[in-house]
Amino acid sequence: MNGRTAVITGASGGIGRAVTRAFAEHGYNVALLARGTEGLAAAAEEARALGVKALPLSVDVADAEAVEQAADEIEDELGPIRIWVNDAFSSMFATFDQISSVEFARITEVTYLGFVNGTRAALSRMKSRNSGTIVQVSSALAYRGIPLQTAYCGAKHAVQGFTEALRCELLHDHSRVRLTGVVMPAVNTPQFSWVINRLPRKPRPVPPIYQPEVAAQAVLYAAEHPRRREYWVGGSTVLTLLANRVAPGLLDRYLGRFGVSSQYTSDDAKPGGGGNLWRPADGSRGHDYGAHGRFDDDAHARSIQVWASQHRPGLAVAAAAAAAAGLWLARRR
């Protein structure tokens, strides 16, 4: 296990925090990138307690030069980067006309260009060694936009297009650097407490909701089995993406009617608040949010769909055996 280095952006909280723990549990030395301090420090301590090296780096992924410098420091301290997980993002709960052009640009810089910057830093080092894996933590919203999240959906769609184009280039070059994605459902993360909210009530993920550990295990599996172009997590993701392929117009109307109210609770929101768009939620005067949000009672700790997607060959063999047995029994009759 020694010498395996994984980089996780957005590692201080939410899915990134759970991914950090999952990689550390599997013996990877981890480099943790995020803007804050307290969440990063706590994540690093969790990883070290599992017996691996951890390097926390306070970095804004929208700053390409800072990401490059971080990559240099990681390889100096931990050795060659084997896996790079892009997860950092920012968002806002608001209608499009409530989001200023400056705010929209900032969300795009973090959520889209942050992935571009991380991918560039990883790829420039991996290509020279002709090995390594880059994992893009994506979302069902990269395929299907929903109301109240125009900036985030736009950025995730951009990540999807960028990733597909880059994958084609790697295939053309016969590169052994792997590029894969993990498409997430609604996850119980602290983002619903730290992003800017301009709704009259507190925001919530659209059910069904999954715990961040479900997402983290899917990311770990994708990193270690990167030959598939992407993995879908959760039955809701599968249904959403398939419905959008078959009847996108009908889905437009459904989300126009129910997509707004399904994203907030009955609790009134406090007015104001700058969220984490311009400064980290876990800054020097903040606190450690951890991986989980406030929806533990409603979140699923496992997903049958994820297990099935990771065991497709075995399930196919079992299905073929069952079909053969059924045919044999039918002939016996």
N, C-alpha and C positions, 0 to 999 in steps of 0.2 A: 504493500500500500504506500510506502514511503516514496516521495517524489511526485505523487499525483497532485496537481494543483488545479483547483477550480475557482473561477472568479464569478461572483454574484453581484449584480447591481441591484440597487433597491433593497439591500440586505438587512436594513435596520428594523424592518417591520413587515407584517403581512406575509404574502407568499414568499418574498425574498428571505424573510427570517426563517420560515419553515424549510425552505430549500437549503439554506446554510446548515441547519441542523441535520437535514437528511444526508447531505454530502459528508459532513463531519462524522456522522454515524457509520458511514461506509469507508472511512479512512482517508478521505481527501483532505489535504491542506487547503485552506480556504482564504481567499482574499475578498474582503467585504467593502463594497463601494456604496456610499450614500452621502447625503449632505450633512446629516446631523452628527451628534456625538454620543449621546447617552444610549440610544438604541444600538449604534454600532459597537460601542464598548461592551454592552451586555451580550450582543450576538457573538462577539469574539470570545468572551469568557465562556459562553456555552460551548463553543467549538473546542476550546482548549481543554475544557473539562472532559471532553470525549477523547482526548489523547492526540489531537492533531495540532498543527501550527495554524494560527489565524492572524491575518494582517488586515486590520481595519483602516480604511482610508476615506477621509472626508472629501468627497468629490462631487461636483455638479456634473452629471453626465451630459448636460447641454453644452458644456465647455470642452470642445474637441481636444484642445491642447492639454487640458488637465487630465483627460482620460488617457491620452498617450503617455503623459508623465507617470500616471498611476501604473500603467502596464509595464513601463520600464522598472519601476520600483518593485512591482510584484515579481518579475522575473529575477531581479537581483536578490530578493529576499527568499523567495519560495521556489525558484527554478522555472523551467518552461511551463507556460500555460497550456494545460491539456484541454480544459473545458471552460467556455465563457458563457454565462447565462445572462441574457439581457432581460431585466424585469422592471427596472425603475420607470416610474410614470408620475404624472400629475393629472388632475382632472377638476371638474367643477359641476355641481348640480345646479343648472339654470337653463332657462330658455335661451335660444341663440341671441335674441335681441337684448338679453341681460348681460352678455359677455362682451367686454370691450375688445377692440382689436389687439391691444397690448396683451391682455389676458389670453386671448385665443392663440396669439403667437407664442407666448410662454408655454402653454400646454403642449403645443405642437413641437416646440424645441426640446422639451423634456421627453415627451412620450414617443415622438418619432425620431428626431435627430439624436436623442440619447441612444436609441437602438443603432442608428447609423454609426455614431461615434464609437460605441462599444464594439460593433462588428468590425469596423475598420482597424481598431487597435488590435483586436484578436487576430484578424485575418492576416495583417501584415507580418505577424510573428509566426502564425501557423503555416502560411504558404511556404516560407523559407524552409520549414521542416517537413512539409508535405504531410502533416498530420494535425489532428485536433478536431474539436467539435464545438460549434456555436449553437446555442439553444435560444430561440426567440419565444418568450412567454407571451402568447397571444390571447385572444379573447373571441368569444362568439360575436362580439361587437365589431370585430375586424371584417366580418362578412355581412352582418345585419345591424344597421344603425337603428338606434332607438331614441325617442325624445328625451330631452333634458341633458343629453350628453353629446352634443354636436362636435365639440372640440376633441373629445376623447375618441369618439367613433371615427372621425376624420383621420386622426393620427394613427389609429390602429389599422385602418384601411391602407394608409400609406406604408406602414411597416409590412403589411402583407404583400403589396406590390413590389416593394424594394426587395424583400426576401425571395420572392419568386424569380425576379430578374437576376439576382445574384446567384441563386442556385443554378440557373441555366448557364451562367458564365463558368461556374466551377465544373459543371458537367462537361462543358466544351473543352476545358483545359485538362480534363481527366484528373482533376485534383482529388487527393485523398482527404482533404479537409471536408468535414461533414457539416451540413446546415439543416437543422430540423426545427420544428415548431411544436408548441403545446397550446392547444386552444381551450381556454378556460371557461367554465360556467360562472355563475354568481358564487363568490367565495366570502366567507366570514372573516374579513380583514378590518384593520382599524381605519381604512380609508374613509369609511362612512362617518368617522369622527373628526378627521383632520383635513378633508378637502373643503374648499369654499362651497357653501350651500346658500342659494338664494331662493329656496323653496319656502313656503310658509310652515312646513313641518320638517322634522328630521328625516334625512334620507335613509334608505335601506336597500339591500340587494333584492333583485327580483327572484322570488322562489322558483325552483328549489335551490337551497343554499348548501354549499359544501365547506367543510373545514379546510384550512390551509394545508394541513398535512396530506390530504388527498391530492391537492395540486402539487405539493412538493415531491411526493413519490412518483407522480407522473413525469415531472421534470427530470428527476434522477434516472428513471427508466429510459426516457428519451435520450438523455446524454450518453447512456451506456449502450443504447441500441438505436443509433442515429440513421439507419438506412431508410427508414420511413420518412417521407417528407414532412409529415406532421401527425400528431396524436390529438384526438378529441377526448375531452374529459367531461364525463357526466351525461346522462341521458338527455337532459335539457339542451345541451349543446348539440347533440346529434339531431334532435327533433327540430331545433331552431334552424340549423344549417340546411337540413333537408327541406323543411317547409319554405325557406327562402328561395331554394332552387326551383321548387315546384309552383309556388303561388306567392311571389313577392308582393303583388298588388293587394292580395287578400291580407297578407301579414301587415302591410302598411295600414290598412283600415283597422285591423285588430289593435295594433299598437297605438294608433291615433285615438282609439276609444279607451283602451285600458293601460297603455304604456306609461302614462303620467302618474296616475293614482297608485300603481303598483310599486312605485319607487319612493314612497314616503310613508312614514308611520303615522299614528294618530297623535304623536307628541309634538307640541308646538316647538318650532326652532327659535333659538335665541337670535336676535337681530345682530347684523355686523359679523365681524370675524374674518380675518384674512386667510385662514386656512394655511396650507403648506405650499402655496404656489410660489411665493417669493422668499420664504425662509423655511428651514426644516421644522417639522413638528416636534422633533426630539432634539432641539437645540440646547444650548447651555442652560437655559431656564425651562426646558421642557421636561419630559420624562420618557421612560422606556415603554412604548406601546405594546411590544411583543408581537406575536404572530396573529393572535385572535382579535376579532372585533367584539361587538356587544350582542351578537346573535347566536351564541353557543346553544341556546335551547332549541333553535330552529334549524341548526346545521347538521348535515349528514357527515358522519365520520368515515364513511366508506362509499365506494361506487362499484356496483356490479359491472357497469359498462366499462370502467377503466380496467378491471381485472380481465374482462372478456377481450378487450382490444389488445391486451398484452399477451394473451394466450391464444391468438387466432389459429396458429398451426395445430395446436393440440385439440382445440375445439373442432376444427375441420376434420381431423382424423377421427375424433369421437363421433361426429355427425355421420361421416362416411361409414364407420363401423356399425352405427345404429341402423343406417339405411340398408346396409348389406345384410344385417341380421334380420331386419324386417322382411326383406325380399326372400331370404332363405326360409323364414317361417311361412310366408305366403305360399311358396312353392310346395312346402311340406303338406300344406292343407289341400 
